[in-house]
Amino acid sequence: MKLNKYINLLFIALFVMTSCSDDNDSDTSNPGDPDTTVTGNYFPSSLNDFWNYDVVNTDNATSESVESTDNIYVASVTNTTFNLEANNNTVANGTMNGLLTTTELSRTDTELTIDGTMELPAEISDLIEFDIVLDNVKLYNLNASNGTQLSSSTNTAQQDFNGFPVTITYMITTTALGSSDSMSLNGETYNDVITTSMKVNLKVSTVVTVASIPVTINILDPQDVLIITNYFAKDIGLVRSEADSDFNVSATAIAALEAAGVDLDGIPTSGSSTNIQEMTDFSVAE
């Protein structure tokens, strides 16, 4: 009888151990967890939705500022994309508004992307002028954690610089910068705000002849010439954007260009500006 009792206790112990093991496996896999994908509309896109902005553009070298306004509105909508226009189909004053109104936008329940081309800020385009290609650039992804790279693309272009052929290499990156429960602007509080950034890194190189020797120089060493930080509020859209533009031509490049006979008179060798746009009013249907 004692033997049978020990055998029964052994079977009970094994059953308990097996049950505990099964429970642990079940906890690890979490098969019953609900879908945690975050969705939302952070850029309404119904026809005639509009946003008004105060815009301040500051030349950081002189501290001079110019104030203006923007009226941005949804001008056309298709099944999957929409287009914005500014100021009765003229030019936008805000840097980000200018980008949004010259590209095609596509929004899903989790992402906003743009396609098209963009121009560089005026102080940089005075040095070298070309259009940057934007291909499926993600402006936000609601499920991306803080610091996650949303999109990245690298491309090259050929251009003329005072008679010299130059090679332009640029990289566009967008990054998630987290979210906040609320944000106050112009006396108004906006809830559920996400923040992202967009960077344009630029390198410009050419070959010049100095003392009969061809020399490759970087007119612009690789540098972030434009950084835009955007704030999107749920069910409202872009409530604030800050664009910092900055570039510097190295002293080595200036000396090499002058030695090669390039006239740099009137060509900027540095520039820095800040463009801030803040929403003051809006009307959206969604």
C-alpha angles and dihedrals in degrees: 000000000000090000092053090048092053091047091052091049090050092053091049091051092049091049092052092048092049092048092050091049091051091050092052092050089050092052092051096053095041093199092174097054114124122241107277098194110134117224133179147132110261095161115038113211109188116136112275095013105148143191129195122208140189108222128199120185116191128192100216093201094059100020088230115147133198120202124207142145137240132207109198121185141169105259102176139009133195129178094279108010142044138193132218131210132196135219099349092322096310132112123310119231097207115081094225092042088054090053094047094049095051098049138060117253129209124188132191130175089276110022145044118203135177134206130191135057136307135204124227119245115279097256091055096042087056086064099039126356125204140122121258116222115231115198117181093329110181114223093184143355115195093210097051116109124227111292096018115141108235100189141347133188135171127199142162134222136186121228142163121250113189091320096319121110110235133193117222119200118187136176126199118201131174123195137189112239101186135257140270134206093235145358129200121217129167092345094311128108120217121196131215100022124180124197128209137166135218121201131192113200114192136191123180121188137171142170119246131179116236118178089347091305121116110230127189112218136176110235084188119022112217106288142149101258095175131029119178122188114197132193119201123189123206114261090000112064134218108005100169139009131181119194120191116193121189138156140163131194109215120245089237091057092047091051093047093049092049091048088053090054098255112154106226095179108132094007112118116235095188140014141173132184141158124214117192124184123184126185116243102172140003145175122200131170098210 
